[in-house]
Amino acid sequence: MTQTKETKNKISYDLDLSNSIFKANLESLIGISRENVKLIAKKNDDFIKEITEWDYNEHPVPDNYFHHKGADLANIDWLLLNSIFIASYSYFEYHLYSLARIVEDRIPDKVKIKDLNGKGIYQYRKYLHLIGKLTSAEKNSDWQNIDKFQVVRNKLAHNGGMIITDPTKTKELEKDELFKFLSKHGVVMEGSFGIIRIKDTKFIEAFDKLTGDISDNLTKEINEKYPDKRKK
């Protein structure tokens, strides 16, 4: 992304290139996730082998050695993948903001992104739909799924990953719509509070596929409705 010579307040943007970079970076995050899941699985296998083959008579186990090592291995997968999902979500949010900024620069409408209520993805999608008149930004099933992923992100970032916070409502966990959504994607939810533990890449892959498709559709429509005048 670079500034144009015409004005410091506008930005020039190769939409196709940006879209390609966005999707390539998401693929990189998926690649990192897959490689680390394999590495963690191998470390778990090595740990089990170490326990079973340890010569307890000749070599007493150091205090808490297996406890600490086992605890690390039991938690590293979800700590990593929860974080990668949050990073993927934040990256999509910024990418959507960038697309909204380009539309803002290419149309004569005086209404700006900051003039609309809301924030984040909600505000950017609304701008692209209401002001940019993009049909691909209309609230459809794809964007409804983005809303569900957003709830997951917020639970992880602000709620310790817990679906239920009221101890009197733990029996309602399996009735919760978020529980159903996560179950469909194979996400582990531990305890009566439903603590979200992303332990494989399926959930992140589903998010990346969805956001990649949305980005493709928005990029195509922006190019058609608001072509870059520099290319003429």
Secondary structure, 3 states (H helix, E strand, C coil): CEECCCCCCCEECCHHHHHHHHHHHHHHHHHHHHHHHHHHHHHHHHHHHHHHHCCCCCCCCCCCHHHHHHHHHHHHHHHHHHHHHHHHHHHHHHHHHHHHHHHHHHCCCCCCHHHCCCCHHHHHHHHHHHHCCCHHHCCCHHHHHHHHHHHHHHHHHHCCCECCCCHHHHHHHHHCHHHHHHHHCCCEEECCCCEEECCCCHHHHHHHHHHHHHHHHHHHHHHHHCCCHHHC
